């Protein structure tokens, strides 16, 4: 079978490797000719994910059996629309894809359905009604483009200007930065039934499982997923656990791009990459594939920060106590990650952080190459 994967960057590496391991014929798309995921592709296309007409022509020419947009909201809508146009199986409809990938429309739908969420306001100029600190972001852009954490009125004015420059619609969102831990709920829906998988605490450089707030977070994630009409396939819900109760920050109708599926498999034995591929190809999913049971007491993905240069110490990190794997990749503010498991979540975090310290990036100066 032939699968079109939209994106070949660090956030898509795991799914591309899983598709190759299944002996699928993989057509990968990315605007970056050096995208690291291209090594898993049978065919590569240097195309921007913003160029939907080109993606449609590619899907038609390659006669694909399914299309998937993992790890990023950027192409979720395009994947759903391409599937609908060519009669391909797909876990979500184009309207649901719009709700899950447009920050403004998602916020509006959650409000309509009475889903608790962090406070927000759509603006075209600086507005400090929500107070400080707050988050400013374009209403229709993904990842970190135009995103800013704001602490003062002066910062707010500049952040709004930058967000509006990045916005296609000329609108941006100001969102409160509520107090409390932030968690991510990874789930999978089948025939309208939501199955929570991992509930992870989000730290500045780590995702740690299990969270101490699993039940409340999973319940609100289910409410949010249902409100957006996600009845099939993977979902990723970010929440803030405020003193007034959990609040939704954002929902994605996709697998997470921060190695969430790898953590899910290490923690529970659930192959989320395989489930996502099956959903994209219209394959029947047996209930046993979603049977979640802890395999370890704690697991952690710890991200490696660094600048340009050649990685050193990766072998030491990979062989450190508790480490399942250590990886580096180019072209990202996060240059790699370590996955570790432990007898407790605290031990998993400690072992992952220690292993990450082994990795350094050595810059090769041009003079040395002369």
C-alpha angles and dihedrals in degrees: 000000000000121000126189111212116197106213133023101197130112091287091059100042096097096050093045090052090048091050091051091048088055090054092242117156100248124207107186125194128201135141091226112083089202096051106147094224093065089083088073094049127100088201129017129202122197097215132135114246086227090065099084096168090056091048090051092051090049093051091050095046093048093046091223123195094211144000129215136183107199130180099011138058091219096094103023092104093046092051092052094047093047090050091049093048095053098035095248123155113259134168096230136036124239092255091052090047090055091051092049096046103037110077093203098046091045091053091049093050093048089051092050091051094047095243111160110246139161113277117268143173133196112226143174094197138026111299122174098187092119093052130221142344097035139153123242121198140156113264093232109029130094138219115007100327108130092353119139140170107222128200105165139037090249092054090046094059093051093043092052091050091052093046092050091050089054095044121097093201098046091244134108137186129236111200130185117246097224121203119252142065119312119226137182122217115202112199144164127214127207124181089343095309114123117215114194112213118172125010107195134184112235113221125177092268104010148056110212127194135238105031118212088230102056104133098048093042094048092049094053092044089056090050091051095046091051092048090057093048097247101156100153136038137010127334136185120204125188117202139178117220101216127181087256092054138277118324129194117241100176143339127210125194092217144063115285122261097218097081089273092146092053090051089047092054093046092048102038109010091242115141100218093173090056091048092051092050091049091051091050092050096044094244122158112256116213116220092238089068088065096044101124121199128155114261095180135020096238140009135183139187108205117191122223115223122201148128130252121308144081117309119242129186097031093129091053091050093049092051096046120116115285095005117139094184143336123209140177129197137180133247102035139101083231103060096190147324145237125218115204135170129202148171087268135017089250091055092049090052092047094049094046092049092049092050092049089057090066092065117087131167118229117203115219108214119221090236090061091057095049 
